[in-house]
Amino acid sequence: MQQLRRLITIAYVFIKYRLDDFVPVHLLPWYLRLAFYLAPWRLNPLPKRMPKEKRLRLALIKLGPIFIKFGQILSTRRDLLSPKLAAELAKLQDKVPPFSSRLAKNIIEQALEDDVSKIFARFDTDPLASASIAQVHAAQLLSGEEVVVKVIRPNIERTIEKDIRLMLVAARLFQRYARDGKRLKPIEVVEDYRHTIFGELDLMSEAANCAQLRRNFQDSPLLYVPDVYWDWCRENVMVQERIYGTPIGDVETLISKGTNMKVLAERGVEIFFRQVFQDSFFHADMHPGNIFVDCQDPESPRYIAIDCGIVGTLSEVDQDYLARNLLAFFNQDYHEVARLHVESGWVGAETRINEFEGAIRSVCEPIFEKPLEEISFGQLLLRLFQVARRYNMEVQPQLVLLQKTLLNIEGLGRQLYPQLDLWSTAKPYLESWMKRRMGPQAIWQEIKRQAPAWIAHGPQMPELIRNSLISFNQYPQHQAQLNKRLENIESSLDGQAKGRKHRAVGTLVAALGLVSLHTPYMWDAQASSSLIALGIAWILLRG
Ligand SMILES: Nc1ncnc2c1ncn2[C@@H]1O[C@H](COP(=O)(O)OP(=O)(O)OP(=O)(O)O)[C@@H](O)[C@H]1O
């Protein structure tokens, strides 16, 4: 029944905002097309005066937080949407009315199994922020620390599940009937969203991500991540150190505090590349609401990151892919890019390198038309993925996540300091990464990494060798080879032993001749010389 009511609401919003403009009517079967043209909503011309992208944004707001968040995430898929639609959806803000503080307290008390007044010296009933998934309250621990308490909205899981089911129905219809239905992969996009949003519901996993990121940047002047109070963390409640930075989007305040905007913008890029190439662990939800700046030293501004619900990790293969390709790209060596793809099996071995190189060149050259400081790494990667997909390369979701984060970071950096030269900030990172990866130190590190395993296996070595020989023996052809080799070895050993014997006899005979030659009255000189000659001949011929 509830589902039906929700469906009616969606239909109403669809009609109200005339979202039929997104439906390619000419591709529908004739009866649906007829129904479409006769539909009474077509008499509602009012919203038509508004661009359809704006109408879609307003419709998502009307449908509530789950749809708003979907729109926000969708806005980062610039590989799928038109620039106009992506820009419009990026305006979505998931500020939603808070739920009651009484309810928030109940959830906290149930999760932490204690009274709020026994856990906190102070608990602010007015929430600090209220978003689609969670609400945040400021508080103070009994030990005096200022903290924030993040509480997941009640019953949000059921709401998400229901809304996503409806989104999937819409996605299936879209995939079936829309002109771009297959290319835009709507079902995959919705499934992806389901995965992301459910991931955000587990605050224990968010707390663990925060702790890891904090450790990675311990003592770094670049980034600060607030501490987590594990004793007070559960799946739906998280208590974290409160931070007091300036929101990164508040450029006016940052400037008024005398912040060095160039350093700030460069540090953003540095943080990103360090996360990717040093730690292989990156904050993947770097929207302005999650980034603050500590301006205590305006010449050395430090980033503060919160909300580590979405993080990305890269395998060594992904890192390798990224670093080598970015370096080759910036040297405009498209042949190298194409070769790398084929060599590492990212695209099929049958791919013609020259043809692939041409395809990459044609999408990248226009980008390099611009001055270096205007080139977008994110766009570049996006283009590369698009070409690679045409050549049947499955781009890993982690790389797509990274590319979206990179677009965010770049946008942010250029907003702070429009002349930001990403390449000169990133190049040293990439190059030192390559050196670290390929240089003697990397080999030494690898030996060090493997050594414990080798040592651990040391005592089992004879057994391992024996086992390998046994398994080797199991193959008849190998056995025959092995037997042959053994025979060869035996006969060679045999030969060597015989040779040694003959050499000994020859030496003995020659030595006897020598002795008799120098011993008066033993034999005459001729007999002695004959003995010496016989001994030498014996050695030469039989030894
Ligand atoms: N440690 C903190 N110290 C101070 N303020 C905080 C802290 N954590 C969160 N906030 C405030 O609460 C707001 C929402 O927090 P957070 O981003 O973690 O929630 P969210 O529900 O995951 O939101 P979204 O996913 O929409 O970004 C932040 O924008 C910030 O203003």
The ligand as an ORCA input file, in Angstrom:
! r2SCAN-3c Opt
* xyz 0 1
  N      34.007     16.390     13.538
  C      33.195     17.420     13.260
  N      33.400     18.634     13.828
  C      32.606     19.677     13.528
  N      31.543     19.612     12.700
  C      31.264     18.445     12.119
  C      32.073     17.280     12.365
  N      31.558     16.257     11.661
  C      30.477     16.753     11.007
  N      30.297     18.058     11.263
  C      29.246     18.943     10.720
  O      28.143     18.160     10.304
  C      27.923     18.271      8.889
  C      27.472     16.936      8.344
  O      28.438     15.946      8.636
  P      28.748     14.728      7.670
  O      29.195     15.262      6.359
  O      29.648     13.810      8.380
  O      27.289     14.114      7.554
  P      26.606     13.311      6.361
  O      25.243     12.983      6.810
  O      27.481     12.183      5.981
  O      26.521     14.364      5.210
  P      26.835     14.200      3.654
  O      26.955     12.740      3.356
  O      25.692     14.862      3.009
  O      28.133     14.934      3.455
  C      29.256     18.753      8.337
  O      29.093     19.470      7.134
  C      29.758     19.636      9.472
  O      29.180     20.904      9.399
*
